[in-house]
Amino acid sequence: MKIAVMGLGIIGSVWARNLISDGHDVRAWNRTPREFPDFCESAADAVTDADAAILVVYDPSAVQSVLTQIIPKLKPGQLILQSSTISAKWTHLFAEQVEKSGARYVEAPFTGSKIAAEQRKTVYYLGGDAEIVAQARPILEPLSAEIFHIGPLGSASTLKLAMNLNIAGIAQTLCESLTLCRRAGISDETYFRALAPNVARSGVSDLKEPKLRAHDYSPQFSLKNMGKDLHLALETAGEVALSLEQTRHLAETYDRGIAAGWPDDDFIGLIRLLEQGH
């Protein structure tokens, strides 16, 4: 297939390379030009005559920017897979724009870091008409460990935000409990050895243990992206008259980490706020 990948960040660049390995004709585009096979100078060039396009960019504003460029080039039957993490409100708005062109829209947010993408273990949450979702599966299945069709448009975006609330909350508790032990003179070796058989052990703690031990904050998933998702979750909660006080406090912590100059570091780097006494 001819597939456009719009956004060559941590995840998009991995997906694009895997799609090339799968034998697809991949046209890559990124807002900031990059050295990449078959890189297109414009989003419009990338999507022209493509069978499908995958959008994986930062936020709703970035998605809108891409759609504004590509919608005039879309044709009936083309498939738009929107994998950026946004909210249900934005999903409905963007789907309406795409569908007016005759193209088909699937929301396809995902969970999984750079490592998962490299190992083809991304988990996709799909929202949309079952027939259109079926059209997306042959593209996404080789990239993924599992695909869930959540329901109608908007449902997958909301579930994705809910999953990220879990990840951010678990990670912050991990940082706080580890810092407490470090201050008390308990070694990292002892801490993680005790955590291993404890019911609080998680996929997050397993993934982030090596980074925390090494004080390595190179990004698997950036602090700014997780912070953005927390704010989108709060926006969504407001639309359904739900107060998420813990999430609100955590979003403020992320804002402090971004203000400290760490937006592109891994979100586990927030532990430095604790180490600095903030």
Secondary structure, DSSP 8 states (H G I E B T S, - for coil): -EEEEE--SHHHHHHHHHHHHTT-EEEEE-SS----TTB-SSHHHHHTT-SEEEE--SSHHHHHHHHHHHGGG--TT-EEEE-S---HHHHHHHHHHHHHTT-EEEE--EE--HHHHHTT-EEEEEES-HHHHHHHHHHHGGGEEEEEEEESTTHHHHHHHHHHHHHHHHHHHHHHHHHHHHHTT--HHHHHHHHTTSTT--HHHHHHHHHHHHT----SSBHHHHHHHHHHHHHHHHHTT---HHHHHHHHHHHHHHHTT-TTSBGGGGHHHHHTT-
